[in-house]
Amino acid sequence: MTCEHCGAALPAFALFCGECGRSVAARPSVVPGAAVVDAPALPLVDAVAAAAPEIGPEPEPELRLSRDSEPATEPARVAPCTSCGLVPEPDDLYCAECGSSLSAQTRIIERIPALAPLPSLLPTAPLPAIPPASSTVAAMSEAPSVPPAPAAAAPAVAVAAPAIDDERTRLVPRGTGGARFVLQFSTGESYTVLGSGLAGRNPRPEPGEYVDHLVTIVDPGRSVSKTHFEFGQEAGTFWVADRHSGNGTVIREPGAEPRPCTPGNRYPVVRGTRIDIGEQFVVVS
């Protein structure tokens, strides 16, 4: 195989000449600038009828007219090569004549007409007319004048009712300006008292009761009740009263017979008196 332009020897599968670069493929040469005259295309039905033998009756005239009236699809136009003018195939990337790149060529496509705008589905209502400002002012001036409404009478001021005092009376401690007495217990404790008080292993006043002293007696044998007896003074005289103790309270005055105390009663005692409370005792001095 030899090049038709320069006569160089080429292999059988060569597409371009290695010496001059021309294409050696079997393609018809096209003269640049020459007009290409397309032969009239025969209808598809006539071509098939001419090539194939007659098998059956011919189609109806209306069907033949409808087929003949269908326009033939125009092939997409391809721009010729800018170097040599050869019209390439639609899928070619390089020119078969000169080898120039065709990737920069732009294919010409048919223009698609723009779609018509869709009609509006919602009807547009006309806007209400706005009257001029002069007519509005005139209508306001012609309106009848309304006399002002009389002022409402001032509401009566409600006098707040006095608050009801339902709180409990606050208890105040008693005065401790009495005489001093000393309570000396057999357990070794000694207390100086001035007013009223409760004595026992764990003395506690009743609800609402107030005393000046709470005297705790240490009794491991628990013969003394938690609140065993109550004491106080009146006009300088000391007195004691049993508080329903378990073992009772006995008063032993000097030179007198012992006196058991009845719960709830007050018994006056003098200084030096011994008071027995279970297994323990206390001396008032």
Residue pairs with C-beta under 8 A, 6 or more apart in sequence:
1 9
1 10
1 11
1 12
1 14
1 24
2 8
2 9
2 10
3 10
3 17
3 19
3 20
3 22
3 24
4 22
4 24
5 17
5 20
5 22
6 17
6 19
6 20
6 22
8 17
8 18
8 19
8 20
10 17
10 18
10 24
14 24
15 23
15 24
15 25
16 22
16 23
16 24
16 99
17 23
17 24
21 98
21 99
22 97
22 98
23 95
23 96
23 97
23 98
23 99
25 96
27 96
27 97
29 97
30 36
30 85
30 86
30 87
32 84
32 85
32 86
33 85
36 87
41 72
43 67
43 68
44 67
45 59
45 64
45 67
45 68
58 64
76 90
76 107
76 108
76 109
77 107
77 108
78 87
78 88
78 89
78 90
78 105
78 107
78 108
79 105
79 106
79 107
79 108
80 86
80 87
80 88
81 87
81 88
81 95
81 97
81 98
81 100
81 102
81 105
82 100
82 105
83 95
83 98
83 100
84 95
84 97
84 98
84 100
86 95
86 96
86 97
86 98
88 95
88 96
88 102
90 107
92 102
93 101
93 102
93 103
94 100
94 101
94 102
95 101
95 102
171 208
171 210
173 210
173 212
174 195
174 196
174 210
174 212
175 195
176 194
176 195
176 212
177 194
178 194
178 195
178 233
178 236
179 194
179 233
179 236
179 238
180 192
180 193
180 194
181 192
181 193
181 194
181 233
181 238
181 271
181 284
181 285
182 190
182 191
182 192
182 193
182 284
182 285
183 190
183 191
183 192
183 193
183 199
183 215
183 231
183 282
183 283
183 284
184 190
184 282
184 283
184 285
185 191
185 217
185 280
185 281
185 282
186 280
186 281
186 282
187 217
187 218
187 219
187 280
189 215
189 217
189 218
191 213
191 215
193 212
193 213
193 215
193 231
194 212
195 211
195 212
195 213
195 232
195 233
196 211
196 212
196 213
196 230
196 231
196 232
196 233
197 203
197 211
197 212
197 213
197 214
197 215
197 230
197 231
197 232
198 204
198 205
198 211
198 213
198 214
198 215
198 227
198 229
198 230
198 231
198 243
199 215
199 216
199 217
199 227
199 228
199 229
199 230
199 231
199 277
199 282
200 215
200 216
200 217
200 224
200 225
200 226
200 227
200 228
200 229
200 243
200 245
201 216
201 217
201 218
201 219
201 222
201 224
201 225
201 226
201 228
202 216
202 226
202 227
203 214
203 215
203 216
203 226
203 227
203 228
204 214
204 226
204 227
205 211
205 214
211 230
217 224
217 228
217 277
217 280
217 282
219 278
219 279
219 280
221 278
221 279
223 247
223 277
223 278
223 279
223 280
224 245
224 247
224 277
224 278
224 279
224 280
225 243
225 245
225 246
225 247
225 278
227 243
227 245
228 242
228 243
228 245
228 249
228 277
228 278
229 240
229 241
229 242
229 243
229 245
229 249
229 261
229 275
229 277
230 240
230 241
230 242
230 243
231 238
231 239
231 240
231 241
232 238
232 239
232 266
233 239
234 268
237 268
238 268
238 269
238 270
238 271
238 284
239 266
239 267
239 268
239 269
240 249
240 251
240 261
240 266
240 267
240 269
240 275
241 261
241 263
241 264
241 265
241 266
241 267
242 248
242 249
242 261
242 262
242 263
242 264
242 265
243 263
244 263
244 264
245 263
245 277
245 278
246 278
247 277
247 278
247 279
248 260
248 261
249 260
249 261
249 275
249 276
249 277
250 258
250 259
250 260
250 261
250 275
250 276
251 258
251 259
251 260
251 261
251 267
251 269
251 273
251 274
251 275
252 258
252 259
252 273
252 274
252 275
252 276
253 259
253 269
253 270
253 272
253 273
254 270
254 272
254 273
258 276
259 267
261 267
269 275
269 284
270 284
271 284
271 285
272 283
272 284
272 285
273 283
273 284
274 281
274 282
274 283
275 281
275 282
275 283
275 284
